[in-house]
Amino acid sequence: MGHIAKKLLSGAALLVVVAPAARAADLPVRKAVPIEYVRVCSASGAGFFYIPGTDTCLRVSGRARFEAGTIPVQNRNNSSGDLSQYRGLMRMNFDARTQTGYGTLRAFLRVEAASRTGVFMTSGTQQRIANAFPAVGQDQLGRVQNFIIAEKAFVQFAGLTAGRASSFFDFYAHDYELIASTAGSDLASTNLLAYTHKFGEGWSATLSMEDPNFRKNPFYASSFGAPATGPGQSGVNNVFNTAPSPVILGTNADGTANTVVFLDTVQRSRMPDFVGSLRYDAPWGAMQLSAAVKDVNIGGFIANSAVSTLTPVPGAAAGPVTPGTAAALLAARGLGSGAQTEYGWAVQGGLKLNMPWIAPGDGLYLQGAYGEGALLYTGFSIFTGSYASQLGPVQGAPFVHALADAVVNPLTGRIALSQSFTATASYLHYWSPEWRSAFFGSYGEVSFPRGTRDAFSLVNGIVGASAPPPGAAFAVSPILRDNYQIIAGTSLIWSPVKDLDIGIEGTYIGTGPLSGRIADQTRPVTVGGLPAYTEKRYDTTQIRMRVQRDF
């Protein structure tokens, strides 16, 4: 009996276990969600992978960089005296590509952020163009600067490029340099809409509409505020709203000015820059011919700015010229309101030669550019700085050099375009797979129409020129001096492992007037009313080292 009871209990226990399992077998089975693993997208190149759930390939890359350097400064006056420079920089790239029936649809994004300090590492150029912001502490203003910018953000599709990208005018763009010192166009970021057509074997042609605000170097314009030149001048010398440039409407018997009106020379954004390029790429290298056209414009005369220095009645003070009189005098010159537009232009040719027969990776760039009213296309001011009409070549330099796109001739009231040209050569040589050096140099000049500078001396009491020509003081004035700049340098870079660079670069910079001498502003000593110290050329050097990792 006990044996039978044990069997019955075992059977009941088995039913308790099996019955739920049998009922569960009758229910639908929920399958596990399949896991989609990241797949390599070899068709788009190394490093690309498919974004899960899409047919878009993505490559993520980046950069970390440290730099430190020095540039000597002999002058410790006028807030000068800084020697050192530092920068820490990060970059992130996102390259998304999708294959379509029209070809590859691409979106490229690049974000850069940096903290940089010291002379010539902080950048007045980038601050003037809203790409950077300064510290405001007493010991940090002008020495500490940060930025975070959308360096690239463009779409490419069926030959179209639209967004923020490098200018299609550029070619060499400092490819081999650390500091990017040599003269030559290098606009890494601008807003553009372009179409590129490929034809033949290696040939391509591009037409591009580009944002004009990144290629405007301002007019030379002397703001004024001299006493006793008449009422109605309030705010006229504010160079951010109006950059006044004088036009002589009347003269005294000795030829000096007695009636002057001031034109507003702040350039407005009226039309895009038009850029065209023809390029050829081959195993031996590449070559490119570029051209650009841009407008150079000024507004009308500034209200209430016309003044007369002539005393019509003995003992009476000089006063303003009525708007009607000023308009009539302008009309007599054929100027109407004074608003004008001229068209600047530039051309550039570049050649790149690959030289593996010397060493694998060796290459040579040759480039030259000429322009009128287009200083930022020839790239003459790339080292000194841009978006200013006059700058010192380095901190504490004894003189400034003129960098204006144009000037209003104070005798005729007409726009006079500057002329500039640059020539650059750069050679990269691999001593071994781990060691390489670049050797580079450039020469550039900027000049202004003959007679324009002399014309400014006629308004010396208002705009600060030294004396009427051929006065000795005016001869050494920096006003609109034709000038040149020489850049030469070399580097040594060690790459012990892939994507790691440790290097150092040194450059020489020489700047001076094309003729004559300039008063030394760091030693303002006069003898008989004339400067005691003058300069023919200013020479300086810069050294910078870098540690950089790309991934």
C-alpha positions in Angstrom: 0.0 0.0 0.0 2.8 2.4 0.9 4.5 1.6 -2.4 1.4 2.4 -4.3 0.9 5.7 -2.4 4.4 6.8 -3.3 3.7 6.2 -7.0 0.5 8.2 -6.8 2.2 11.2 -5.1 5.0 11.2 -7.7 2.5 11.2 -10.6 0.6 14.1 -9.0 3.8 16.1 -8.7 4.6 15.4 -12.3 1.2 16.7 -13.4 1.7 19.9 -11.4 5.0 20.6 -13.2 4.0 19.4 -16.7 0.5 20.9 -16.9 1.6 24.6 -16.8 4.3 23.8 -19.4 1.7 22.2 -21.6 -0.5 25.2 -21.3 2.4 27.5 -22.1 3.2 25.6 -25.2 -0.2 26.5 -26.5 0.6 30.3 -26.2 2.3 32.3 -29.0 6.1 32.6 -28.6 7.6 36.2 -28.6 10.8 36.3 -30.6 13.8 38.3 -29.3 14.4 41.6 -31.2 17.3 41.1 -33.6 20.4 43.0 -32.8 21.7 45.1 -35.7 25.4 45.3 -35.5 27.4 48.3 -36.9 28.6 47.4 -40.4 31.6 48.7 -42.2 30.9 50.9 -45.2 34.0 50.2 -47.4 32.5 51.9 -50.5 32.9 55.4 -48.9 36.5 54.8 -47.8 38.4 53.9 -44.6 36.7 54.7 -41.3 33.1 54.8 -42.6 30.3 52.7 -41.1 26.6 52.5 -41.7 24.4 54.4 -39.3 22.2 51.6 -37.9 18.8 51.4 -39.6 19.9 53.6 -42.5 21.8 53.4 -45.8 23.9 56.4 -44.8 27.6 56.0 -44.2 29.3 58.1 -41.4 32.9 58.8 -40.5 33.7 60.5 -37.2 37.2 62.0 -36.8 38.9 64.6 -34.8 42.0 66.4 -33.7 43.7 67.5 -30.4 46.5 70.1 -30.6 48.8 72.0 -28.3 51.0 74.9 -29.5 53.5 77.2 -27.8 55.7 79.8 -29.3 57.5 83.1 -29.0 57.9 86.3 -31.0 60.5 89.0 -29.9 59.2 92.5 -29.1 61.8 95.2 -28.6 59.2 97.9 -27.7 57.5 97.7 -24.3 55.5 100.9 -24.8 51.9 101.2 -25.8 50.8 98.0 -24.1 53.5 96.0 -25.9 55.9 93.6 -24.4 54.3 90.2 -24.6 56.6 87.4 -25.9 54.9 84.0 -25.3 52.0 82.3 -27.0 49.9 79.2 -26.2 47.0 77.3 -27.7 45.0 74.2 -27.0 42.6 73.2 -29.8 40.0 70.6 -30.4 38.3 69.6 -33.7 35.5 67.2 -34.5 34.5 66.1 -38.0 31.4 64.3 -39.1 31.2 63.1 -42.7 27.9 61.6 -43.8 27.4 60.0 -47.3 24.5 58.3 -49.0 24.6 56.8 -52.5 21.7 58.0 -54.7 20.7 57.8 -58.4 22.3 61.2 -58.8 25.6 60.3 -57.2 26.8 60.7 -53.6 24.8 62.9 -51.2 27.2 64.3 -48.7 27.0 66.4 -45.5 30.2 67.5 -43.8 30.3 69.2 -40.4 33.4 70.5 -38.5 33.4 72.1 -35.1 36.5 73.8 -33.7 37.1 75.2 -30.2 40.2 76.6 -28.7 41.7 78.5 -25.9 44.6 80.7 -27.0 46.8 83.3 -25.3 49.6 85.6 -26.1 50.8 87.9 -28.9 50.0 86.6 -32.4 48.2 83.6 -31.0 45.2 85.6 -30.1 43.8 87.0 -33.3 42.5 90.4 -33.9 41.5 89.2 -37.3 39.3 86.5 -36.0 37.8 88.8 -33.4 37.0 91.4 -35.9 35.1 88.8 -38.0 33.2 87.4 -35.0 35.0 84.1 -34.9 36.5 84.7 -31.4 35.8 86.5 -28.1 38.3 88.1 -25.8 38.8 88.1 -22.0 38.1 91.4 -20.3 40.4 91.2 -17.2 43.0 93.9 -16.8 45.9 91.5 -17.3 44.0 89.3 -19.8 42.5 91.8 -22.3 44.3 91.3 -25.6 46.1 88.2 -24.2 43.4 85.6 -23.7 40.9 84.6 -26.3 38.6 81.7 -26.9 36.4 80.5 -29.7 34.0 77.8 -30.8 32.8 78.0 -34.4 31.1 76.0 -37.1 34.2 75.7 -39.2 32.5 73.7 -41.8 28.8 72.9 -42.5 28.0 72.1 -46.1 26.0 69.8 -48.4 27.3 68.4 -51.6 25.0 66.8 -54.2 25.2 66.3 -58.0 28.0 68.9 -58.3 26.4 71.4 -55.9 28.1 72.6 -52.8 26.1 74.7 -50.4 26.9 75.9 -46.9 30.0 77.0 -44.9 33.1 75.8 -46.7 36.6 76.8 -48.0 36.6 79.4 -50.7 36.9 77.8 -54.2 39.4 80.6 -55.1 42.1 79.1 -52.8 44.7 76.6 -53.8 47.9 76.2 -51.6 46.2 77.6 -48.5 49.3 76.9 -46.3 49.1 73.2 -46.7 52.7 72.6 -45.5 53.0 75.2 -42.8 52.3 75.2 -39.0 51.8 78.9 -38.4 50.3 79.8 -41.9 52.5 82.9 -42.4 53.2 83.1 -46.1 51.2 85.5 -48.3 48.3 83.9 -50.2 44.6 83.5 -50.1 43.4 81.1 -47.4 39.8 81.5 -46.4 39.0 78.3 -44.7 35.4 79.2 -43.8 32.9 81.3 -45.8 29.2 80.9 -46.8 28.8 79.9 -50.4 26.7 78.3 -53.1 28.8 76.6 -55.9 28.5 74.2 -58.8 31.4 72.0 -59.9 31.4 70.3 -63.3 33.9 67.5 -63.9 34.9 66.7 -67.5 37.7 64.9 -69.3 40.3 63.1 -67.3 41.0 65.1 -64.1 39.5 68.4 -65.2 36.9 70.3 -63.2 35.4 73.8 -63.4 33.6 75.6 -60.5 31.4 78.7 -60.4 30.8 80.0 -56.8 28.8 82.8 -55.2 30.5 83.6 -51.9 29.7 85.7 -48.9 31.3 89.1 -49.5 31.6 90.0 -45.8 34.6 87.7 -45.4 36.6 89.3 -48.2 36.2 93.1 -47.4 39.3 94.9 -46.2 38.1 98.4 -45.3 38.8 101.7 -47.1 41.6 103.9 -45.8 39.5 106.5 -44.0 40.8 109.2 -41.6 38.3 109.9 -38.9 38.5 113.5 -37.7 37.9 115.4 -34.5 40.2 118.3 -34.8 38.9 121.4 -32.8 37.5 124.5 -34.5 36.6 122.7 -37.7 32.9 123.6 -37.2 29.8 122.3 -35.4 27.7 119.3 -36.4 30.5 116.7 -36.1 29.1 114.7 -33.3 29.5 110.9 -33.9 31.1 111.5 -37.3 34.4 109.9 -36.3 32.8 106.7 -35.1 34.5 104.2 -37.4 32.1 101.4 -36.7 29.0 103.2 -38.0 30.6 105.7 -40.4 34.2 105.7 -41.6 34.6 109.3 -42.7 36.9 110.1 -45.6 37.4 113.7 -46.7 36.7 115.3 -50.1 37.9 118.8 -50.7 35.2 121.0 -52.2 37.1 124.3 -52.1 40.6 125.5 -51.6 42.4 128.6 -50.5 44.7 130.6 -52.7 47.7 128.6 -51.5 46.1 125.3 -52.4 45.1 124.2 -48.9 41.6 123.0 -48.2 38.9 125.4 -47.0 35.7 123.4 -47.5 35.6 119.7 -46.9 32.8 117.1 -46.9 33.1 113.6 -45.4 31.9 110.5 -47.2 30.8 107.4 -45.4 33.2 104.6 -46.5 31.8 101.7 -44.5 31.2 99.0 -47.2 27.7 97.5 -47.2 26.9 94.0 -48.3 25.3 94.6 -51.7 26.2 91.6 -53.9 28.0 88.3 -53.5 31.5 87.8 -54.6 31.7 85.7 -57.8 34.5 83.2 -58.0 35.4 80.9 -60.8 38.1 78.2 -61.0 39.5 75.7 -63.5 41.4 72.8 -61.9 43.3 69.8 -63.2 44.3 66.8 -61.0 46.7 64.1 -62.1 49.1 61.6 -60.5 51.9 64.1 -60.9 50.1 66.8 -59.0 47.5 69.5 -59.7 47.1 73.0 -61.2 44.4 75.6 -60.8 43.5 79.0 -62.3 41.1 81.1 -60.2 39.4 84.5 -60.7 37.1 86.6 -58.5 35.0 89.7 -58.9 33.7 91.8 -55.9 32.0 95.1 -55.4 33.8 97.9 -53.5 31.3 100.5 -52.4 30.8 103.6 -50.2 27.7 105.4 -49.0 26.8 109.1 -49.5 28.2 112.1 -47.6 27.6 112.1 -43.9 24.9 114.5 -42.9 26.2 117.7 -41.2 29.8 116.7 -41.9 30.6 119.4 -44.5 32.7 122.1 -42.9 34.5 125.2 -44.0 37.8 126.3 -42.5 37.7 129.6 -44.4 36.9 132.6 -42.3 34.5 134.6 -44.6 34.3 137.6 -42.2 37.3 138.8 -40.2 37.0 137.6 -36.7 34.2 135.1 -37.5 34.6 131.4 -36.6 34.6 128.7 -39.2 31.3 126.9 -39.5 29.4 124.2 -41.2 28.4 124.2 -44.9 24.7 123.9 -45.5 23.5 120.5 -46.9 22.2 122.2 -50.0 25.6 123.9 -50.6 27.5 120.6 -50.0 25.1 118.8 -52.4 25.7 121.4 -55.1 29.4 121.2 -54.7 29.3 117.4 -54.9 27.1 117.6 -58.0 29.6 119.9 -59.6 32.1 117.1 -59.3 29.7 114.7 -60.8 29.3 112.8 -57.5 25.6 113.3 -56.8 25.1 112.1 -53.2 28.6 110.6 -53.1 27.5 107.0 -53.1 29.7 104.9 -55.4 30.5 101.4 -56.4 33.6 100.1 -58.1 34.5 96.4 -58.9 37.5 94.8 -57.5 39.0 91.7 -59.0 41.7 89.1 -58.6 43.3 86.3 -60.5 45.5 83.5 -59.1 47.5 80.6 -60.6 48.8 77.6 -58.7 50.8 74.5 -59.4 51.5 71.5 -57.2 54.1 68.9 -58.2 54.4 65.5 -56.5 58.1 64.5 -56.2 58.3 60.9 -55.1 61.5 60.5 -57.1 63.2 62.6 -54.4 61.4 60.9 -51.5 57.9 59.4 -51.1 55.6 62.2 -50.0 57.7 65.1 -51.3 55.8 68.0 -53.0 56.3 71.5 -54.3 53.7 74.3 -54.4 54.1 77.4 -56.6 51.4 80.1 -56.5 51.0 83.8 -57.6 48.1 86.2 -57.4 47.3 89.8 -58.5 44.3 91.9 -57.6 42.8 95.4 -57.5 40.6 96.3 -54.6 40.9 92.7 -53.5 43.6 92.4 -50.8 42.1 89.4 -49.1 42.1 87.5 -52.4 45.8 88.1 -53.1 46.4 87.3 -49.4 48.9 90.0 -48.8 47.8 90.6 -45.2 47.6 86.9 -44.1 50.4 87.3 -41.5 49.8 90.9 -40.3 46.0 90.6 -40.1 42.9 91.5 -42.0 39.7 93.6 -41.7 41.7 96.7 -40.9 43.0 99.4 -43.2 46.3 99.9 -41.3 48.1 97.5 -38.9 51.5 97.1 -37.4 53.3 94.1 -38.9 53.8 92.8 -35.4 53.1 93.9 -31.9 55.3 97.0 -31.0 56.5 97.6 -34.6 57.8 101.1 -35.3 55.3 101.8 -38.0 52.1 100.6 -39.6 51.6 99.5 -43.2 48.6 100.3 -45.3 46.3 97.4 -46.0 43.2 99.1 -47.5 41.2 97.7 -50.4 40.6 101.2 -51.6 40.7 104.9 -50.7 38.6 107.9 -51.6 40.8 110.4 -53.4 40.2 113.6 -51.4 40.6 115.8 -54.5 38.3 114.0 -56.9 36.0 112.2 -54.4 36.3 109.0 -56.5 37.1 105.5 -55.3 40.7 104.6 -56.0 41.5 100.8 -55.8 44.7 99.5 -54.3 46.8 97.0 -56.3 48.4 94.0 -54.7 50.3 90.9 -55.7 51.8 87.9 -53.9 54.1 85.1 -54.9 54.6 81.9 -52.8 56.7 78.8 -52.9 56.6 75.9 -50.5 58.4 72.6 -50.6 57.9 69.5 -48.3 60.6 67.0 -48.0 60.6 63.6 -46.1 64.0 62.9 -44.6 62.6 59.5 -43.6 59.0 58.1 -43.2 59.1 59.6 -39.6 60.8 62.9 -40.3 59.9 65.7 -42.6 60.5 69.4 -43.2 58.9 72.3 -45.1 60.8 75.1 -46.7 58.6 78.1 -47.7 58.7 81.7 -48.6 56.6 84.5 -50.1 56.9 88.1 -51.3 54.1 90.6 -51.7 53.4 94.2 -52.4 50.5 96.6 -52.0 50.4 100.0 -53.7 48.0 102.9 -54.2 47.3 105.2 -57.2 49.9 107.9 -57.8 48.9 111.2 -56.3 46.3 109.9 -53.9 48.6 110.1 -50.9 49.8 113.6 -51.8 46.1 114.7 -52.0 45.6 113.7 -48.4 48.2 116.3 -47.3 45.9 119.1 -48.4 43.5 118.2 -45.6 46.4 117.9 -43.1 44.7 120.0 -40.4 41.7 117.8 -40.3 42.9 114.3 -41.0 46.3 114.5 -39.5 48.7 114.4 -42.4 52.0 116.0 -41.5 52.5 118.7 -44.2 51.7 119.6 -47.8 54.0 118.0 -50.3 56.9 118.0 -50.7 57.1 118.6 -46.9 59.8 116.6 -45.1 57.4 115.5 -42.4 54.9 114.2 -44.8 57.6 112.3 -46.6 58.1 110.0 -43.6 54.3 109.8 -42.7 52.8 106.3 -42.8 49.7 107.5 -44.6 49.0 105.2 -47.6 52.6 104.2 -48.1 53.2 101.6 -50.8 54.8 98.7 -48.9 56.1 95.1 -49.2 56.5 92.1 -46.9 58.9 89.1 -47.1 58.2 85.8 -45.3 60.6 82.9 -45.1 60.6 79.9 -42.8 61.3 76.2 -42.3 60.0 73.4 -40.0 61.0 70.0 -38.6 58.2 67.5 -37.8 58.6 64.1 -36.2 55.8 61.5 -36.6 56.9 58.5 -34.4 53.5 56.8 -34.9 50.7 57.2 -37.4 48.6 60.4 -36.9 50.9 62.0 -34.3 53.0 65.1 -35.2 55.6 66.7 -33.0 57.1 69.7 -34.7 58.7 73.1 -34.5 58.7 75.9 -37.1 60.6 79.2 -37.4 59.8 82.2 -39.6 61.4 85.4 -40.6 59.2 88.5 -41.4 60.5 91.7 -43.1 58.2 94.6 -43.7 58.9 98.1 -45.1 57.9 100.9 -47.5 58.7 100.4 -51.2 60.5 103.8 -51.2 61.7 106.2 -48.7 61.5 105.9 -44.9 58.8 106.0 -42.2 59.0 107.7 -38.8 59.7 105.4 -35.9 56.6 105.6 -33.7 58.4 103.9 -30.8 60.8 106.8 -30.5 58.7 109.9 -31.0 61.6 112.4 -30.8 61.6 115.4 -33.1 64.3 117.8 -34.2 63.1 121.0 -35.7 59.6 119.6 -36.0 60.9 116.5 -38.0 61.2 112.9 -36.7 64.7 112.2 -35.4 64.3 108.4 -36.0 63.1 106.7 -39.1 63.0 103.2 -40.4 63.4 101.6 -43.8 62.4 98.1 -42.8 61.4 96.2 -39.7 62.6 92.6 -39.2 61.3 90.0 -36.7 61.1 86.3 -36.2 58.6 83.8 -34.8 59.1 80.3 -33.4 56.3 77.9 -32.6 56.1 74.2 -31.6 53.2 71.8 -31.9 52.0 68.5 -30.6 49.0 67.2 -32.6 47.0 63.9 -32.7 44.5 63.2 -35.4 42.1 60.3 -35.4 
